Amino acid sequence: MSFPDRQTVLDFLKENPAATSKAEIARGLKVKGKERAILREVLEELEREGKLERTGKRSFAQTDRPPPSGLVEFTRLTREGDLIGQCVGDHGLFGPELIYGGPSGKSRSRAPARGDRAVCKIAERDNGEWRAYVVTLLEKRVSDRIVGLYNKTPHGGRVSPASRKERREFLIQEADRKGAKDGDLVVAEPKPQGRRQYGPALGVITEVIGHITDARSASLIAIHANEIPMDFPDEVIAEAKSKEPAKVARTDLTRTPLITIDPHDARDHDDAVHAEELPDGSWKVIVAIADVSAYVTEGSALDKEAEKRGNSTYFPDRVVPMLPFELSAEACSLKEGELRPCLAVEMIFSKDGHKKSHRFLRATMRSAAKLAYEEAQAAIDGKPGGKAAEMLATVLRPLWDAYAAVSKARDLRSPLDLDMPERRIQFNPEGEITGIVTKERLEAHRLIEEFMIQANVAAAETLEEKRSPVVYRVHDTPSDAKIAAFADFLQTLDMKWNIGERPQTHKFNKLLAEIRGGDYEGMIQQMVLRSQAQAIYSEENLGHFGLNLARYSHFTSPIRRYADLVVHRALITAHDFGPDGLSERSAARLEEIAGHISMTERRSMAAERDATDRYLAIFLADRVGAEFDGRITGVTPAGLFVALAGSGADGFVPISSLSDEYWVHDAAAMAVYARGSGRTFSLGQIVRVRLREVTPLQGGLLLEMISDPLPAPAGRSSARKAISRDSDGNRGHRGGGAGPPRRGKPKFDKRTLPPGATKKKKKR
């Protein structure tokens, strides 16, 4: 092969992440003359294959490194017979292509086939290839079932999909509707076609899950569409009702006034806290966690179901719990005044907040009080009432003083300071939406959060010290490609970011502090968030970048996360706290378990987003024609995504509806601009929009832009050229010619475009 060859280019980029432009790569490889044309072809070929991604104008970087383990979907076979897959994330497939490398370790999973998904161990070979080694093969992903709305027709019925990503519909014959009525929400599967080759596909309804008019239909759709296990098997319920905690030796903490501080409507209380000042001015903090492992023993029906679910799933109007109500809200919950088994960690912090020592206890406790965050905060702020007033001096004040010390060390550690607003949908007793409020972030929230973080760190440190198997919570350092894209974006705002240095949280925090309150605050916060890797569970320690911690595990929520239950069992075995710890068999499965619970977490997050989108669409359905302020949160060649102020609902503005000008997508600047004038709509920009259409079934909002674009940024308009598509990855659209948005975003067909906007055929 002529120089420069593919591997030489990849090796150079790996060793020189700061050299991203084609000119810098050429200089670094000493490419001159005709070799520059070869370099361009190699870069474009590697980009097409997904081994490089474009980070700006004529700038490239290696694609994101895949996680060390995770969910992989196998998509195709090469001519040589290799099975190829990619990692699965929140928004679909991502990262470089992975070659199936066989089973991992002693795994006995059958070989995967095209369309299969598997929990895999992922490793890079010396030749730069990535291999996926199967830990556990999951059920085939390719499922023809759809969740949708049944509408009666003269000759039977039709099922329209509830997912924006699904384009199929099923015709339902009378004999196949399974009692479904007009307006029912159903699960349907395709019917064997026989010799029928033309016309819409026939389907068979397998389940009726509710009615479109049900106030809580949105979460039902999300539960079934994302295949969240909902009903507990009878044997699991029976076991939960009859289960008694393991009889083991326990430390008596019943005289320690541990309290729970939770949301006011919380039903499960799995953590309690206490603090006291020691004679030398240091602080003793106890974090006590419900001893779920005493009830949910390895290999039991409860354990198998908890592992299958992986975690609880929290919808705006309901919770699908990991454990049955009899345990999650009763026997395991640290209810006020009731005796409960717990696993506790006692931590000693110096005056300046650094942890000096810690020890774990298997104990018995009795919660002295159940307080809401607002109650505890009000007492500290000088407005005590009820139980909080009684405990202000003896319990609450020491907690806040201990937190003041610990927060000094936290500030020195400088975890990533991204405080994004959260919204909560409010319902009346009938399940109807009454409003949407922004959750207030109180110091009480930060106190509990920091003490839980310290307890989680203590768990990871102890298990490492005891040489025990560990399920880590890992958050990898941002990839070179994402940092390069972030630096290119900042450059469009005349801001600099040194991509030659290893990313550090304090540098992100310094930038966020500098732009706080300015015009670019929302825009840069979004880009910082997008630059981050996804947190996962792993039996290998990669550290936690966001928290700026060398080791981290989840220990504090075993009622709602299986990862925490596994960590509890490991601690029990490491300390010889009883016979109900982590067995050798389960220790050997940690790789498999970590991959599985990472997948179930992503599944729950997707379901929660789906339900929230639909509830917001229902809430706004009678506001069509109304105007809203909003912020641009996404920029694509097809249009703009705008989060509406107040509700936080996401809507889509097709690029075809912006104006009659020719609009160009600038990927590096996260903007679209008009050819000639250079007027711009950019990520993070505050705009005024009108709600044109709502599709509650899919959770989609179609918006119309009212605000004028901003003038071209100084010094940039001359650098922009009118292009429809060029080698820099920019795309242009004339008003009226936008296609649908990309995967994972709301899609609207021609019927939902604004009046007068039509899809034009692509010119050849």
PyMOL commands that set and color helices and strands:
alter all, ss='L'
color gray80, all
select helices_A, chain A and resi 6-15+22-29+35-48+174-176+217-225+234-242+292-294+301-309+325-331+373-380+386-413+443-465+480-492+505-515+521-530+562-575+584-588+590-623+655-657+717-719+750-752
alter helices_A, ss='H'
color red, helices_A
select strands_A, chain A and resi 52-56+59-62+69-77+83-89+92-103+117-124+130-137+146-153+156-161+170-172+184-190+202-211+251-252+259-262+271-277+283-290+313-314+319-320+339-349+355-366+369-372+423-427+433-438+472-474+536-538+627-636+639-644+650-654+662-666+671-674+680-682+686-695+700-705+731-734
alter strands_A, ss='S'
color yellow, strands_A
deselect
rebuild
show_as cartoon
